[in-house]
Amino acid sequence: MRDHFEIRDHDAAGRIGRLEVPRAGVTVETPALLPVVNPNVLTIEPERLESEFGAEMLITNSYIIRSTDRIRDRAVDEGLHEFLGFDGAIMTDSGSFQLAEYGDIDVTTAEIIEFQRQIGSDVATPVDVPTPPDADRERAERELATTKRALADAEEAETGEMLVNAPVQGSTYADLREEAGRHAAGTDLDVFPVGAMVPLLNSYRYADTVEAVRAAKRGLGPGAPVHLFGAGHPMMLALAVAAGCDLFDSAAYALMARDGRYLTVSGTEHLADLDYFPCSCPVCADHAPADLRGFDDAETERLLAEHNLHVTFEELRRVKEAIRSGTLLELVDRRARGHPAMLDGYRALLDHADELERTDPGSKDAFFYTSHEAARRPEVDRHRDRLARLAAPEKLLLTESKAPSDHEYDAVWRVKPPFGPYPPALSETYPLTAEVPERTDDAAQVAAAESVVALAAANPKTAVTLGHDAWCERALDRLPDRVETENLRTLS
Ligand SMILES: [Zn+2]
């Protein structure tokens, strides 16, 4: 744990935390969304970002400020907060993005950190090298070495109370990301952006995004505040938070508005195609799509940007509430239905159920089984691990039905897909209080069968009989021969 970042609540790998930003004199609640403010084009006034949208922190680009004569002197004289008219915390980017886009920039880490300190940035960024996805290995390693030197230069710089980002690079190589995360966590820098994500996000590669985040997190450890650089579409916030990200920045709200695009939690629509707004934010409550199309371009763009930001902050509040109520994975599951690529992202996240399990609370209010993906949730794994430690009697009946009125078993345990068997004493405990559909699916049956396997393996001397409700072949095939099975449907 770094002492300026405190974690309050957990769900999966998602958390509600508090990031202290001493130079701004504020504490920012995470997950937080930082609207990107282009110092040349204020689509929405920063003061309004705070008062109307609730932004506690924003991000702007110190490289653009430094290389634009018209604004540089003002930013230096007045300081960023006065210049932008924003009281909250301000993070500044360094020009790394420009480096990635144009191949060269004319500033060193030492110079840009000093400039960021001079203009009053609260969280500064060194000049790291954002290696794009799918770069060849040799390039990814070489550029990562340059990024590490940039972090060392940033550590040496005079920064006072200003926090400093330690970007984690490594392209699409999980081992490099992990190693970069471990290295960054070993510096005395403060916030950890997972970098070069924009190309992945722009091409909807959410599974690769999740893999990069998880790899970085394995290196960084659980106590580090993690920023998913360049991510701000409301559709993917729940997924990215569940994977362990704490900070997001949205340029999307303004960039998309410029192209007439309207963001929703399940994807992006075009204003030109809409007859109705599926939203009740101030913009959508006061206007129909046809009204917006009738305004001049600048007004349409501004109103679209406002809607885009409203819907993004609304989703962020929904994500936080889901963490508090222990329903974050249910929310991720719902969002995964918005686009097949989101479903890939959710499935990639579940590939790391063992990692999520470490921070997933042992008890929550409810578990809703609403998709076959839920059979791979960390709670199912955890119950299975617990079964492997339970002692079973000599003759044990496991059944999806009630105990028979007359029997010769030593004990009768209920079976509930996807969890599998459990002794009566656990019946009122999480997750066995789960709401599951009466018409169960193959994935739940297979998961339950694996739990029977775990219980039987832990109790080699127990004679196990399983009464199942017409389980699929795939589930029954998992069971060892010594587990006797009875199909309850044909029995009755
Ligand atoms: Zn709206």
Residues whose N, C-alpha, C, O or C-beta is under 5 A from the ligand:
A	BS01	ZN	C279 S280 C281 V283 C284 H307
